[in-house]
Amino acid sequence: MNNMRYVILTNPVSGKMALEQKRSALKGAVEVLGAEVHGLDIPTLEGLMERARQVESVYDVIVVAGGDGTFSDVINAIDPSKKAVAYLPLGSGNALAYGLGYKGDLFTIAGRIKRGRVREFDLIDCDGKRRAVMAGVGMESTILKIRSRLIARGITGFRAYVHAVLAAYFRFYGGTRADVTIDGVAFSVRNLLTLMITKQPYYGYGLNLAPRARFDDRKLHAFWSEKSLFPNLYGALTAFTIGNRSGSHFSGKKMEVWLKKPLFLQTDGNIAWEADRFTFRVLPKALKIKC
């Protein structure tokens, strides 16, 4: 296991580190894993995904150093059911790091990766177009758009996220009706705030939105809530402490969503496509991850 060949693939623009800071932060992980670093010289997402495909046949483990979005891009560029990947959190929210129980700096996490084993986790199929650890319909895409504008103005990290949430909730997101079926059982949501479909409990910044979700239980876990101020506040408070106790929680293998008006889908913190209907399916054992 320790003879595995590792490559660290990183996104030069994820998170809030400058390029040289990122290069310096990765030195410990490079030493632990005996890895080369690729990606710091690649300015585009398309170039990063192409590099992932290039190194797929050369190394045993592709270690993605970035945020949840970078990890998602890489597992959509390669076949993660055949090629093992790992994760070094260098983004902002780092939901996957919370889900994996990572603690400590990158040197410590790299050590855990090297000592760890390759595990088989599930993924989510989104309309047959994209694989994801977490997907969402509702206010999240509005939040992500506002947050991108704030980051461009130099407001980053948790501060940017909070500002974006408040602006989306009180000014820009109006809600819509959603009709949902999970394994053929139908539900209706009158004024949708958020609908999350996930394989792990955490969203980002430690928000435990779906406490029952598991990486390897062969199920989709869905959480949704309507736009109602006090229940929403209660849900946020419990998500940061004991685990979300607000909204509705369901699980199954296939989920279909019909919306009264089109909304954008977000997958692992990336804005995907806009539609008024989405279909999600569980992909059992679709992700080999060393952790």
MISE-844897 format. One record per residue: x, y, z of N, C-alpha, C, O in turn; residue in three letters. Coordinates in steps of 0.2 Angstrom, whole numbers, padded with zeros to 4 digits, m for minus. Each point is the difference from the previous one (the first is absolute). Layout:
// MISE-844897
      nu      nv      nw     cau     cav     caw      cu      cv      cw      ou      ov      ow   residuo
       X       Y       Z       X       Y       Z       X       Y       Z       X       Y       Z       ALA
...
END
This chain:
// MISE-844897
      nu      nv      nw     cau     cav     caw      cu      cv      cw      ou      ov      ow   residuo
    0004   m0006    0000   m0004    0006    0000    0004    0006    0000   m0001    0005   m0003       MET
    0007   m0005    0007    0004    0006    0000    0004    0001   m0006    0004    0005   m0001       ASN
   m0004   m0010   m0004    0004    0001   m0006   m0004    0003   m0005    0003    0001   m0006       ASN
   m0009    0001    0007   m0004    0004   m0005    0003    0006   m0002    0004    0004    0004       MET
   m0005   m0002   m0010    0003    0006   m0003   m0006    0005    0000   m0005   m0001   m0002       ARG
    0007    0007    0005   m0005    0005    0001    0002    0006   m0005    0006    0002   m0001       TYR
   m0011    0002   m0001    0000    0006   m0003   m0005    0005    0003   m0005   m0002    0001       VAL
    0008    0008    0001   m0005    0005    0002   m0002    0004   m0005    0004    0004   m0004       ILE
   m0010   m0003    0003   m0003    0004   m0006   m0004    0006    0004   m0005   m0002    0004       LEU
    0007    0008   m0006   m0003    0005    0004   m0002    0006   m0005    0002    0000   m0005       THR
   m0007    0003    0008   m0003    0006   m0004    0003    0006    0003   m0001    0002    0006       ASN
    0004    0002   m0011    0004    0006    0003   m0005    0006    0002    0002    0004    0004       PRO
   m0009   m0005   m0005   m0004    0006    0002   m0005   m0002    0005   m0004    0004    0002       VAL
    0004   m0010    0001   m0005   m0002    0005    0002    0002    0007    0006    0001    0001       SER
   m0011    0001    0003    0002    0002    0007    0002    0008   m0001   m0001    0003   m0005       GLY
    0005   m0001    0011    0002    0007    0000    0007    0001    0000    0003    0005    0002       LYS
    0001   m0011   m0003    0007    0001    0000    0003    0002   m0006   m0003   m0001   m0006       MET
    0008    0005    0006    0004    0002   m0006    0004   m0006   m0002    0001   m0004    0003       ALA
    0001    0005   m0009    0003   m0006   m0004    0007   m0002    0004    0000   m0006    0001       LEU
    0004    0010    0002    0006   m0001    0003   m0002   m0003    0007    0003   m0005    0003       GLU
   m0008    0007    0000   m0003   m0002    0007   m0002   m0008   m0001    0002   m0004    0004       GLN
   m0005    0003   m0010   m0003   m0007   m0001    0006   m0004   m0001    0000   m0006    0002       LYS
    0005    0008   m0006    0006   m0004   m0001    0004   m0002    0006    0002   m0005    0001       ARG
   m0002    0010    0004    0003   m0001    0006   m0004   m0005    0004    0003   m0004    0004       SER
   m0009    0005   m0004   m0005   m0004    0005    0001   m0007   m0002   m0001   m0005    0004       ALA
    0002    0003   m0011    0000   m0007   m0002    0007   m0003    0001    0000   m0006   m0001       LEU
    0005    0010    0003    0007   m0003    0001    0000   m0006    0005    0003   m0006   m0002       LYS
   m0007    0006    0007    0000   m0005    0005   m0003   m0007   m0003    0002   m0005    0001       GLY
   m0008    0006   m0004   m0004   m0005   m0003    0005   m0003   m0006    0000   m0006   m0001       ALA
    0003    0010   m0003    0005   m0003   m0005    0005   m0005    0003    0002   m0005   m0002       VAL
    0001    0008    0008    0005   m0004    0004   m0003   m0007    0002    0003   m0005   m0001       GLU
   m0009    0005    0004   m0003   m0006    0003   m0002   m0005   m0005    0002   m0006    0000       VAL
   m0004    0009   m0006   m0003   m0005   m0005    0005   m0001   m0005   m0001   m0005   m0004       LEU
    0007    0008    0004    0005   m0001   m0006   m0003    0002   m0006    0001   m0003   m0005       GLY
   m0005    0008    0004   m0005    0002   m0006    0003    0006   m0004    0003    0004    0003       ALA
   m0005   m0004   m0009    0001    0006   m0004   m0006    0004    0000   m0005   m0003    0002       GLU
    0006    0009   m0003   m0006    0005    0000   m0001    0002   m0007    0004    0002   m0004       VAL
   m0011   m0003    0002   m0002    0002   m0007   m0005    0005    0001   m0004    0000    0004       HIS
    0003    0005   m0009   m0006    0004    0000    0002    0008    0002   m0004    0004   m0002       GLY
    0009   m0003    0005    0001    0007    0002    0001    0005   m0006    0000    0006    0001       LEU
    0002   m0009   m0006    0002    0004   m0006   m0006   m0001   m0005    0000    0003   m0006       ASP
   m0006   m0005    0008   m0006   m0001   m0005   m0005    0005    0002   m0003    0000    0005       ILE
    0002    0005   m0010   m0005    0005    0002   m0007   m0001   m0001   m0005    0004    0002       PRO
    0003   m0010   m0005   m0007   m0001   m0002   m0003   m0007    0003    0004   m0004    0001       THR
   m0010    0004    0000   m0003   m0006    0002    0001   m0006   m0005    0001   m0006    0002       LEU
   m0002    0008   m0008    0001   m0005   m0005    0007   m0003    0000    0001   m0006   m0001       GLU
    0004    0010    0002    0007   m0002    0000    0001   m0005    0006    0003   m0005   m0001       GLY
   m0006    0007    0007    0001   m0004    0006   m0004   m0007   m0001    0003   m0005    0002       LEU
   m0008    0005   m0005   m0004   m0007   m0002    0004   m0004   m0005    0001   m0006    0001       MET
    0002    0009   m0006    0004   m0003   m0004    0006   m0003    0003    0003   m0006   m0002       GLU
    0000    0010    0007    0006   m0003    0003   m0002   m0006    0005    0004   m0005    0000       ARG
   m0010    0005    0002   m0002   m0005    0004    0000   m0007   m0004    0002   m0005    0002       ALA
   m0005    0006   m0008    0000   m0006   m0005    0007   m0002   m0002    0001   m0006   m0001       ARG
    0004    0011    0001    0006   m0002   m0002    0004   m0004    0005    0004   m0005   m0001       GLN
   m0005    0007    0008    0004   m0004    0005   m0004   m0006    0003    0003   m0004    0003       VAL
   m0009    0003   m0006   m0004   m0006    0003    0003   m0006   m0002    0000   m0005    0005       GLU
    0004    0004   m0010    0003   m0007   m0002    0007    0000    0003    0003   m0005   m0001       SER
    0000    0010    0004    0007    0000    0002    0000   m0001    0008    0005   m0003    0002       VAL
   m0009    0006    0002    0000   m0001    0007   m0005   m0004    0003   m0005   m0002   m0003       TYR
    0006   m0001    0009   m0005   m0004    0003   m0005    0004    0004   m0006   m0002    0000       ASP
    0007    0008    0002   m0004    0004    0004    0000    0007   m0002    0006    0003    0000       VAL
   m0011    0000   m0002   m0001    0007   m0002   m0002    0004    0006   m0006   m0001    0002       ILE
    0010    0005    0001   m0002    0003    0006   m0002    0007   m0002    0004    0004   m0002       VAL
   m0010   m0002    0003   m0003    0006   m0002    0001    0005    0006   m0003    0000    0005       VAL
    0007    0006   m0007    0001    0005    0005   m0004    0006   m0002    0002    0004   m0005       ALA
   m0008   m0003    0008   m0004    0006   m0002   m0006    0000    0004    0000   m0003    0006       GLY
   m0005    0005   m0008   m0007    0000    0003   m0004   m0005   m0002    0002   m0004   m0004       GLY
   m0009    0004    0006   m0004   m0006   m0002   m0001    0001   m0008   m0001   m0005   m0003       ASP
    0000    0011    0001   m0001    0001   m0007    0006   m0003   m0005   m0002   m0003   m0005       GLY
    0008    0004    0007    0006   m0003   m0003   m0001   m0008    0000    0002   m0003   m0005       THR
   m0003    0000    0011   m0001   m0007    0001   m0005   m0002   m0005    0001   m0005   m0003       PHE
   m0007    0008    0003   m0005   m0002   m0005    0002    0000   m0007   m0002   m0004   m0004       SER
    0006    0009    0002    0002    0001   m0007    0004   m0006   m0002    0000   m0003   m0005       ASP
    0005    0001    0010    0004   m0005   m0002   m0003   m0007    0000    0001   m0004   m0005       VAL
   m0006    0003    0009   m0003   m0007    0000   m0005    0000   m0006   m0003   m0006   m0002       ILE
    0002    0012   m0001   m0004   m0001   m0006    0004    0000   m0007   m0002   m0001   m0005       ASN
    0009    0002    0006    0004    0000   m0005    0003   m0007   m0001    0002   m0002   m0006       ALA
   m0002   m0002    0011    0003   m0007    0000   m0005   m0005    0002   m0006    0002    0001       ILE
    0007   m0008   m0001   m0004   m0005    0003    0002   m0002    0007    0004   m0004    0001       ASP
   m0008    0007    0004    0002   m0001    0007   m0002   m0006    0003    0002   m0002    0006       PRO
   m0005   m0003   m0010   m0001   m0006    0002    0005   m0005   m0001    0001   m0006    0003       SER
    0004    0008   m0007    0006   m0004   m0002    0006    0003    0002    0005   m0003    0002       LYS
   m0004    0010   m0001    0006    0003    0002   m0001    0003    0007   m0005    0004    0001       LYS
    0009   m0005    0004   m0001    0002    0006    0002    0008    0001    0005    0002   m0004       ALA
   m0009    0001    0008    0002    0007    0001    0000    0002    0007   m0001   m0005    0004       VAL
    0004    0010   m0002    0000    0003    0007   m0001    0007    0000   m0001    0003   m0005       ALA
    0000    0000    0011   m0002    0007    0001    0004    0004    0005    0001   m0002    0006       TYR
    0002    0007   m0008    0004    0005    0004   m0004    0007    0000   m0001    0003   m0005       LEU
   m0002   m0001    0010   m0005    0005    0000    0004    0007    0000    0004    0002    0004       PRO
   m0005    0001   m0010    0003    0007   m0001   m0005    0005   m0002    0001    0005   m0003       LEU
   m0008   m0007    0004   m0005    0005   m0003   m0002    0004    0006    0003    0002    0005       GLY
   m0010    0000   m0005   m0003    0005    0005   m0004   m0004    0004    0002   m0001    0006       SER
   m0007   m0002   m0008   m0005   m0004    0004    0002   m0007    0002   m0001   m0002    0006       GLY
    0005   m0001   m0011    0003   m0007    0002   m0005   m0005    0003    0001   m0003    0005       ASN
   m0007    0003   m0008   m0005   m0005    0003    0003   m0007    0000   m0002   m0004    0005       ALA
    0005    0002   m0010    0003   m0007    0000    0005   m0001    0005    0000   m0006    0003       LEU
    0004    0010   m0001    0004    0000    0006   m0004   m0002    0006    0003   m0004    0004       ALA
   m0008    0008   m0003   m0004   m0002    0006   m0003   m0007    0000    0000   m0003    0005       TYR
   m0003    0001   m0011   m0003   m0006   m0001    0005   m0006    0002   m0001   m0005    0002       GLY
    0008    0006   m0004    0005   m0005    0001    0003    0000    0007    0004   m0004    0001       LEU
   m0006    0009    0003    0002    0001    0006    0008    0002    0001    0003   m0001    0004       GLY
   m0001    0005   m0009    0007    0003    0000    0001    0005    0005   m0004    0004    0001       TYR
    0009   m0005    0002    0002    0005    0005    0008    0002   m0001    0004   m0005   m0002       LYS
   m0002    0011    0004    0007    0001    0000    0002    0004   m0007   m0004    0001   m0004       GLY
    0010    0000    0003    0003    0003   m0006    0001   m0005   m0006   m0002   m0006    0001       ASP
    0004    0009   m0006    0001   m0005   m0006    0005   m0005    0001   m0001   m0005   m0003       LEU
    0006    0006    0007    0005   m0005    0001   m0003   m0006    0004    0001   m0005   m0002       PHE
   m0005    0007    0007   m0004   m0005    0004   m0005   m0004   m0005    0000   m0006    0001       THR
   m0003    0009   m0005   m0005   m0003   m0004    0003   m0004   m0005   m0002   m0006   m0002       ILE
    0008    0008   m0001    0004   m0004   m0005    0002   m0007    0004    0000   m0005   m0004       ALA
    0002    0006    0010    0002   m0006    0003   m0006   m0005    0001    0001   m0006    0000       GLY
   m0007    0009    0002   m0005   m0005    0000   m0002   m0003   m0007   m0002   m0006    0000       ARG
    0003    0010   m0005   m0001   m0003   m0007    0005   m0006   m0001   m0002   m0005   m0002       ILE
    0008    0006    0004    0005   m0005   m0002   m0001   m0006    0004    0001   m0006   m0002       LYS
   m0003    0007    0009   m0002   m0006    0004   m0006   m0003   m0002   m0002   m0006    0002       ARG
   m0003    0010   m0005   m0007   m0003   m0001    0000   m0005   m0005    0005   m0002   m0003       GLY
   m0011    0000    0002   m0002   m0006   m0005   m0005    0003   m0005   m0003    0005    0001       ARG
    0003   m0008   m0007   m0004    0002   m0005   m0007   m0003    0002   m0001   m0006    0000       VAL
   m0004    0011    0000   m0007   m0002    0002   m0005    0001   m0006    0002    0005   m0004       ARG
   m0007   m0008    0004   m0005    0001   m0006   m0006    0004    0003   m0004   m0003    0004       GLU
    0003    0008   m0007   m0006    0005    0002   m0004    0000   m0006    0001   m0001   m0006       PHE
   m0008    0003    0008   m0005    0002   m0005    0001    0007   m0003    0003    0004    0003       ASP
   m0006   m0003   m0009   m0001    0007   m0002   m0007    0001   m0003   m0004   m0005    0000       LEU
    0003    0011   m0002   m0007    0001   m0002    0001    0002   m0008    0004    0003   m0002       ILE
   m0009   m0007   m0002   m0001    0002   m0007   m0005    0005    0000   m0005    0000    0002       ASP
    0007    0006   m0006   m0004    0006   m0001   m0002    0000   m0007    0004    0002   m0004       CYS
   m0010   m0004    0002   m0003    0000   m0006    0004   m0003   m0005    0000    0001   m0006       ASP
    0005   m0006    0008    0004   m0004   m0005    0006    0005   m0003    0003   m0002   m0004       GLY
   m0003    0008    0007    0005    0005   m0002    0006    0001    0004    0006    0001   m0002       LYS
   m0007   m0002    0009    0006    0001    0004   m0001   m0004    0007   m0005   m0002    0002       ARG
    0011    0000    0000    0001   m0004    0007    0001    0006    0005    0003    0005   m0001       ARG
   m0006   m0007    0007    0001    0005    0005    0000   m0004    0007   m0003   m0005    0001       ALA
    0006    0008    0004   m0001   m0002    0007   m0006    0004    0003   m0003   m0003    0004       VAL
    0002    0009   m0006   m0006    0003    0002   m0003    0005   m0005    0004    0003   m0004       MET
   m0010   m0003    0003   m0003    0004   m0005   m0006    0004    0004   m0002   m0002    0005       ALA
    0000    0008   m0008   m0005    0004    0003   m0004    0004   m0005    0003    0002   m0005       GLY
   m0009   m0001    0006   m0005    0004   m0004   m0003    0005    0005   m0002   m0002    0006       VAL
    0002    0008   m0008   m0003    0005    0005    0004    0006    0001    0003    0003   m0005       GLY
   m0002    0000    0011    0003    0006    0001    0008    0000   m0001    0003    0005   m0001       MET
    0000   m0012    0001    0007    0000    0000    0003    0003   m0006    0005    0003    0001       GLU
   m0008   m0004   m0007    0003    0003   m0006    0000    0008    0000    0005    0003   m0002       SER
   m0010    0000    0005    0000    0007    0001    0005    0002    0005    0004    0005   m0001       THR
   m0003   m0009    0006    0006    0001    0005    0007    0000   m0003    0004    0005    0001       ILE
   m0003   m0010   m0005    0006   m0001   m0004    0001    0006   m0005    0006    0002    0000       LEU
   m0011    0000   m0003    0001    0006   m0005    0002    0006    0004    0005    0004   m0002       LYS
   m0008   m0002    0008    0001    0006    0004    0007   m0001    0003    0004    0005    0000       ILE
   m0002   m0011    0002    0006   m0001    0003    0006    0001   m0005    0005    0003    0002       ARG
   m0006   m0005   m0008    0005    0001   m0005    0001    0008   m0001    0006    0002   m0001       SER
   m0011    0001    0001    0001    0008   m0001    0004    0003    0006    0004    0004   m0001       ARG
   m0006   m0007    0007    0003    0003    0006    0008   m0002    0000    0004    0004    0002       LEU
   m0003   m0010   m0004    0007   m0002    0000    0004    0004   m0005    0006    0002    0001       ILE
   m0009    0000   m0007    0003    0004   m0005    0002    0007    0003    0004    0004   m0002       ALA
   m0008   m0002    0007    0001    0006    0004    0005    0000    0006    0001    0005    0003       ARG
    0002   m0011   m0002    0004   m0001    0005   m0003   m0003    0007    0004    0000    0005       GLY
   m0010   m0001   m0005   m0003   m0003    0006    0000   m0007   m0001   m0004   m0003   m0004       ILE
    0007   m0001    0009    0001   m0007   m0001   m0002   m0004    0006   m0002    0003    0005       THR
    0002   m0010   m0005   m0001   m0004    0005   m0007    0000    0003   m0005    0001   m0004       GLY
    0005   m0002    0010   m0007   m0001    0004   m0004    0007   m0001   m0006    0000    0000       PHE
    0010    0005    0001   m0003    0007   m0001   m0004    0000   m0006   m0006    0003    0000       ARG
    0009   m0005   m0006   m0003    0001   m0006   m0006   m0005   m0001   m0006    0002   m0002       ALA
    0006   m0007    0005   m0005   m0005    0000   m0006    0003    0004   m0006   m0001   m0002       TYR
    0007    0003    0008   m0006    0003    0004   m0003    0006   m0003   m0006    0000    0000       VAL
    0010    0004   m0003   m0003    0006   m0004   m0004   m0002   m0006   m0006    0002   m0001       HIS
    0008   m0007   m0002   m0003   m0003   m0006   m0007   m0003    0002   m0005    0000   m0003       ALA
    0005   m0004    0009   m0006   m0003    0002   m0005    0005    0002   m0006   m0001   m0002       VAL
    0008    0006    0006   m0005    0005    0002   m0003    0004   m0006   m0006    0001    0000       LEU
    0010    0001   m0005   m0002    0003   m0006   m0005   m0004   m0004   m0005    0002   m0003       ALA
    0007   m0009    0002   m0004   m0004   m0004   m0007   m0001    0004   m0005    0000   m0003       ALA
    0005   m0001    0009   m0006   m0001    0004   m0005    0006    0000   m0006   m0001   m0001       TYR
    0009    0006    0003   m0005    0006    0001   m0001    0004   m0007   m0004    0005    0000       PHE
    0008   m0006   m0005    0000    0005   m0006   m0001   m0004   m0006   m0004    0003   m0004       ARG
    0007   m0008    0002    0001   m0002   m0006   m0004   m0007   m0002   m0001   m0001   m0006       PHE
    0000   m0003    0011   m0003   m0007   m0001   m0007    0000    0002   m0002    0002    0006       TYR
   m0003   m0003   m0011   m0007    0000    0002   m0003   m0006    0001   m0006    0000    0003       GLY
    0009   m0006   m0004   m0003   m0007    0001   m0005   m0002   m0005   m0001    0004   m0005       GLY
   m0001   m0010    0005   m0004   m0003   m0005   m0003   m0006    0002    0002   m0003    0005       THR
   m0007    0000   m0008   m0003   m0006    0002    0004   m0006   m0003    0003    0001   m0006       ARG
   m0002   m0006    0010    0003   m0006   m0003   m0004   m0006    0002   m0002   m0001    0005       ALA
    0002   m0004   m0010   m0003   m0006    0001    0005   m0005   m0001    0004    0000   m0005       ASP
   m0003   m0005    0010    0005   m0004    0001   m0002   m0008    0001   m0005   m0001    0003       VAL
    0008   m0003   m0007   m0001   m0007    0002    0006   m0004    0002    0006    0001   m0004       THR
   m0006   m0005    0009    0006   m0004    0002   m0002   m0007    0000   m0004   m0002    0004       ILE
    0007   m0002   m0009   m0002   m0007   m0001   m0008   m0001   m0001   m0003   m0004    0003       ASP
    0000    0009   m0006   m0007    0000   m0002   m0004    0003    0005   m0006    0001   m0001       GLY
    0008    0001    0007   m0004    0003    0005    0000    0008   m0001    0006    0003   m0001       VAL
   m0012    0000    0000    0000    0007   m0002   m0001    0005    0006   m0003   m0002    0005       ALA
    0006    0008   m0005    0000    0005    0005   m0001    0007   m0004    0002    0000   m0006       PHE
   m0004    0004    0009   m0001    0007   m0003    0003    0005    0005   m0001    0000    0006       SER
    0005    0005   m0009    0003    0005    0004   m0003    0007   m0002    0001    0002   m0006       VAL
   m0005    0002    0010   m0004    0006   m0003    0005    0005   m0002   m0001    0004   m0005       ARG
    0006   m0002    0009    0004    0005   m0001    0008   m0002    0002    0002    0002    0005       ASN
    0001   m0005   m0010    0006   m0003    0001    0006    0005    0002    0001    0005   m0004       LEU
    0002   m0006    0009    0006    0004    0002    0006   m0004   m0003    0004    0003   m0003       LEU
   m0003   m0009    0005    0005   m0004   m0002   m0002   m0008    0000   m0003   m0002    0004       THR
    0006   m0001   m0009    0000   m0007   m0001    0006   m0003   m0001    0003    0001   m0005       LEU
    0000   m0005    0010    0007   m0003    0000   m0001   m0007   m0001   m0004   m0004    0003       MET
    0008    0001   m0008    0001   m0007   m0001    0007   m0002    0001    0005    0003   m0003       ILE
   m0003   m0007    0008    0007   m0001    0002    0001   m0007    0002   m0004   m0004    0001       THR
    0011    0003   m0001    0003   m0006    0003    0004    0000    0006    0002   m0004    0003       LYS
   m0002    0010    0000    0003    0001    0006   m0003    0006    0004   m0004    0004   m0003       GLN
    0005   m0004    0010   m0004    0005    0004    0001    0007   m0001   m0005    0004    0001       PRO
    0011   m0002   m0003    0002    0007    0001   m0001    0004   m0007    0001   m0003   m0005       TYR
   m0002    0009    0006   m0001    0005   m0006    0007    0003    0000    0004   m0002   m0004       TYR
   m0003    0007    0007    0007    0004    0000    0000    0004    0007   m0005    0001    0003       GLY
    0011    0001   m0001    0002    0003    0006   m0003   m0004    0006   m0002    0003    0005       TYR
    0001   m0009   m0006   m0002   m0004    0006   m0007   m0001    0001   m0003   m0002    0005       GLY
   m0002    0005   m0010   m0007   m0001    0001   m0002   m0007   m0001    0001   m0003   m0006       LEU
   m0004    0000    0011   m0002   m0007    0000   m0007    0000   m0002   m0005    0000    0004       ASN
    0003    0000   m0011   m0006    0001   m0002   m0004   m0007   m0001   m0006    0000    0001       LEU
    0009   m0005   m0002   m0003   m0007   m0001    0003   m0005    0004    0004   m0004   m0002       ALA
   m0005    0004    0009    0003   m0004    0005    0000   m0008   m0002    0005   m0003    0002       PRO
   m0010    0001   m0005    0000   m0007   m0002    0003   m0002   m0006    0001   m0006   m0001       ARG
    0002    0010   m0003    0003   m0002   m0006    0007   m0003    0001    0003    0001    0005       ALA
   m0002   m0006   m0009    0006   m0004    0000    0003   m0001   m0007   m0003   m0001   m0005       ARG
    0010    0001    0005    0003   m0001   m0007   m0001   m0006   m0003    0000   m0001   m0006       PHE
   m0001   m0005    0010    0000   m0006   m0003   m0006   m0004    0002    0000   m0007    0000       ASP
   m0006    0010    0001   m0006   m0004    0002   m0005   m0001   m0006   m0005   m0003    0001       ASP
    0008    0004   m0007   m0004   m0001   m0007   m0007    0003    0000   m0004   m0002   m0003       ARG
    0004    0008    0006   m0006    0004    0000    0001    0007   m0002    0006    0003    0002       LYS
   m0011    0001   m0005    0000    0007    0000   m0003    0002    0006   m0005   m0003    0003       LEU
    0008    0009    0000   m0003    0003    0006   m0003    0007   m0002    0004    0004   m0003       HIS
   m0010   m0003    0004   m0003    0007   m0002   m0002    0004    0006   m0003   m0003    0005       ALA
    0004    0009   m0005   m0002    0005    0005   m0003    0006   m0004    0003    0002   m0004       PHE
   m0009    0000    0006   m0003    0006   m0002   m0003    0004    0005   m0003   m0003    0005       TRP
    0002    0009   m0006   m0003    0005    0004   m0004    0005   m0004    0002    0002   m0005       SER
   m0007    0001    0008   m0004    0005   m0003    0003    0007    0003    0003    0000    0005       GLU
   m0005    0005   m0009    0002    0007    0002   m0004    0002    0006   m0006    0003   m0002       LYS
    0008   m0003    0008   m0003    0002    0006    0005    0002    0005    0004   m0004    0002       SER
   m0004    0010    0000    0006    0003    0003    0002   m0004    0007    0006   m0002    0000       LEU
   m0011    0001    0005    0002   m0003    0006    0002   m0007   m0001    0005   m0002    0003       PHE
   m0009   m0002   m0006    0003   m0007   m0001    0007    0000   m0004    0004   m0004    0002       PRO
   m0003    0009   m0007    0006    0000   m0003    0006    0002    0005    0005   m0003   m0001       ASN
   m0006    0008    0005    0005    0001    0005    0001   m0005    0005    0006   m0002    0002       LEU
   m0011   m0002    0000    0001   m0006    0004    0004   m0005   m0003    0004   m0003    0003       TYR
   m0005    0002   m0009    0003   m0005   m0004    0008    0002   m0001    0004   m0004    0001       GLY
   m0003    0010   m0002    0007    0003    0000    0004   m0001    0006    0005   m0003    0001       ALA
   m0009    0004    0005    0004    0000    0007    0001   m0008    0001    0005   m0001    0003       LEU
   m0010   m0003   m0004    0002   m0007    0001    0005   m0003   m0004    0003   m0005    0002       THR
   m0003    0007   m0009    0005   m0002   m0004    0007    0001    0002    0004   m0004   m0001       ALA
   m0003    0010    0004    0007    0002    0003    0001   m0004    0006    0006    0001    0003       PHE
   m0011   m0004    0000    0002   m0003    0007   m0002   m0007    0000    0005   m0004    0000       THR
   m0011    0002    0001   m0002   m0007    0001   m0002   m0004   m0006   m0001   m0006    0000       ILE
    0001    0010   m0006   m0002   m0003   m0006   m0007    0002   m0001   m0004    0001    0004       GLY
    0003    0001   m0011   m0007    0003   m0002   m0006   m0004    0003   m0001   m0006   m0001       ASN
   m0003    0010    0004   m0007   m0003    0003   m0006    0003   m0004   m0005   m0001    0003       ARG
    0006    0005   m0008   m0005    0003   m0004   m0001   m0003   m0007    0004   m0003   m0002       SER
   m0010    0005   m0001   m0001   m0003   m0006   m0002   m0007   m0001   m0002   m0003    0006       GLY
    0002    0000   m0011   m0002   m0007   m0001    0006   m0004   m0003    0004    0002   m0004       SER
   m0004   m0008    0006    0006   m0004   m0001   m0003   m0007   m0003   m0004   m0003    0003       HIS
    0007    0001   m0009   m0002   m0006   m0003    0005   m0004   m0003    0006    0004   m0002       PHE
   m0006   m0010    0000    0005   m0004   m0003   m0003   m0005   m0005   m0005   m0002    0000       SER
    0009    0001   m0005   m0002   m0005   m0005    0005   m0001   m0006    0006    0003    0001       GLY
   m0007   m0006   m0006    0004   m0002   m0005   m0001    0005   m0007    0005    0001   m0003       LYS
   m0011    0001    0002   m0001    0005   m0005   m0004    0005    0002   m0005   m0001    0004       LYS
    0006    0007   m0007   m0004    0006    0002   m0001    0004   m0006    0004    0002   m0004       MET
   m0010    0000    0003   m0002    0005   m0005   m0003    0006    0003   m0004    0000    0004       GLU
    0005    0006   m0008   m0002    0006    0003   m0003    0004   m0006    0003    0001   m0005       VAL
   m0009    0002    0006   m0003    0004   m0005   m0001    0007    0004   m0003    0001    0005       TRP
    0005    0004   m0009   m0001    0007    0003   m0005    0004   m0004    0000    0000   m0006       LEU
   m0003    0005    0009   m0005    0004   m0003    0004    0005   m0005   m0003    0002   m0005       LYS
    0009    0000    0007    0004    0004   m0004    0007   m0002    0000    0002   m0003    0005       LYS
    0002    0003   m0011    0007   m0002    0000    0004    0003    0005    0000    0006    0002       PRO
    0005   m0011    0001    0005    0003    0005    0006   m0004   m0002    0000   m0005   m0004       LEU
    0006    0008    0006    0006   m0003   m0001    0002   m0005    0005   m0002    0000    0005       PHE
    0005   m0005   m0008    0003   m0006    0004    0007    0002    0002    0004    0003   m0004       LEU
   m0002   m0004    0011    0007    0000    0002    0002   m0007    0002   m0003   m0003    0003       GLN
    0009    0002   m0005    0003   m0006    0001    0007    0001    0004    0005    0003   m0003       THR
   m0005   m0005    0009    0007    0001    0004    0002    0007    0000    0006    0001   m0001       ASP
   m0010    0004    0001    0002    0007    0000    0001    0003   m0007    0002    0006    0000       GLY
   m0003   m0010   m0005    0000    0003   m0007   m0007    0001   m0003   m0004   m0005    0001       ASN
    0003    0010   m0004   m0007    0001   m0003    0000   m0004   m0007    0005    0001   m0004       ILE
   m0010   m0005    0003    0000   m0004   m0005   m0005    0002   m0006    0002    0005   m0003       ALA
   m0008   m0008    0002   m0004    0003   m0005   m0007    0001    0003   m0002   m0002    0006       TRP
   m0002    0006   m0010   m0007    0002    0002   m0005   m0004   m0003    0001   m0002   m0006       GLU
   m0006    0000    0010   m0005   m0004   m0003   m0006    0000    0005    0000    0002    0006       ALA
   m0006   m0005   m0008   m0006    0000    0004   m0001   m0007    0002   m0005   m0002    0004       ASP
    0009   m0003   m0006    0000   m0007    0002    0007   m0003    0001    0004    0001   m0004       ARG
   m0003   m0005    0009    0006   m0003    0001   m0001   m0007    0003   m0005   m0002    0003       PHE
    0010   m0003   m0005   m0001   m0006    0002    0007   m0002    0003    0005    0001   m0003       THR
   m0005   m0004    0009    0006   m0002    0004   m0001   m0008    0001   m0005   m0002    0002       PHE
    0011   m0001   m0003    0000   m0007    0002    0007   m0002    0004    0005    0004   m0001       ARG
   m0006   m0009    0005    0007   m0001    0004    0004   m0005   m0005   m0002   m0004   m0003       VAL
    0008    0006    0004    0005   m0004   m0004    0005   m0004    0005    0004    0002    0003       LEU
   m0006   m0008   m0001    0003   m0004    0005    0008   m0001   m0002    0001   m0002   m0006       PRO
    0003    0002    0011    0007   m0001   m0001    0003    0003   m0006    0005   m0003   m0003       LYS
   m0007    0009    0002    0003    0004   m0006    0006    0004    0001    0003    0003   m0004       ALA
   m0001   m0003    0011    0006    0005    0001    0005   m0005    0005   m0002   m0002    0005       LEU
    0008    0002   m0008    0005   m0003    0004    0004    0006    0003    0003    0003   m0003       LYS
   m0003   m0003    0010    0004    0005    0003    0004   m0002    0006   m0002   m0004    0004       ILE
    0008    0006   m0004    0005   m0002    0005    0000    0005    0005    0001    0006    0000       LYS
   m0003   m0008    0006   m0001    0004    0006    0001   m0003    0007   m0001    0003    0005       CYS
END
